Amino acid sequence: MSFSVAPLLLHREDVPATVRQALRAASDALAEHRTPHLESAARILHREFDLDCGDARELVGLFAQGSCG
C-alpha cells in the first residue's frame, strides 16, 4: 500500500484548483478509473510547483516511475 497526501491536498487553498478537481475526480471514480485523474494531478503539481515528476506522482499516491508529460 502506498502513502498518499492527496487527502490533505484536497483541502489546501494554496493547491491549484485544477489539482484539487483532479483529486476529487479520482476519489469519486471507481478504483480502475482513478489513475488518469491522479496522473493529471501529478502533471499539474509537476508543472505548477516545479516539482520532480517522481515526487509529484508520489504525493498523489502513484509510483514514482512514470511520466508527467
C-alpha positions as CSV (number, residue, x, y, z in Angstrom):
1,M,0.0,0.0,0.0
2,S,1.4,3.4,-0.9
3,F,1.1,6.5,1.3
4,S,-0.6,9.5,-0.3
5,V,-1.0,13.1,0.9
6,A,-3.8,13.5,-1.7
7,P,-6.5,13.9,1.0
8,L,-4.5,16.7,2.5
9,L,-4.0,18.4,-0.8
10,L,-7.8,18.4,-1.4
11,H,-8.2,20.9,1.5
12,R,-5.3,23.2,0.9
13,E,-6.2,26.6,-0.6
14,D,-2.7,27.1,-1.9
15,V,-3.0,23.9,-4.1
16,P,-4.3,24.9,-7.5
17,A,-8.0,24.3,-8.0
18,T,-7.2,22.1,-11.1
19,V,-5.2,19.7,-8.8
20,R,-8.0,19.6,-6.3
21,Q,-10.5,18.9,-9.0
22,A,-8.5,16.0,-10.4
23,L,-8.0,14.6,-6.9
24,R,-11.8,14.8,-6.2
25,A,-12.5,13.1,-9.5
26,A,-10.1,10.4,-8.6
27,S,-11.7,9.9,-5.2
28,D,-15.1,9.7,-6.8
29,A,-14.0,7.3,-9.5
30,L,-14.1,3.5,-9.4
31,A,-10.6,2.1,-8.5
32,E,-9.9,1.0,-12.0
33,H,-10.5,4.6,-13.3
34,R,-8.6,6.6,-10.7
35,T,-5.1,6.5,-12.3
36,P,-5.8,9.0,-15.1
37,H,-7.1,11.6,-12.6
38,L,-4.1,11.0,-10.3
39,E,-1.7,11.4,-13.2
40,S,-3.4,14.6,-14.2
41,A,-3.0,16.0,-10.7
42,A,0.7,14.9,-10.7
43,R,1.3,16.6,-14.0
44,I,-0.2,19.8,-12.7
45,L,1.9,19.7,-9.5
46,H,5.0,19.0,-11.5
47,R,4.4,21.9,-13.8
48,E,2.9,24.5,-11.3
49,F,5.4,23.9,-8.5
50,D,8.4,22.8,-10.5
51,L,8.4,19.5,-8.5
52,D,10.4,16.5,-9.7
53,C,8.0,14.3,-11.6
54,G,8.5,11.3,-9.3
55,D,7.9,13.4,-6.2
56,A,4.7,14.8,-7.7
57,R,3.5,11.3,-8.6
58,E,4.3,10.0,-5.1
59,L,2.4,12.9,-3.5
60,V,-0.8,11.8,-5.1
61,G,-0.2,8.1,-4.4
62,L,1.2,6.9,-7.6
63,F,4.5,5.0,-8.1
64,A,7.3,7.4,-8.8
65,Q,8.1,5.7,-12.1
66,G,6.1,7.2,-14.8
67,S,5.7,10.3,-17.0
68,C,4.5,13.8,-16.2
69,G,4.4,14.8,-19.8
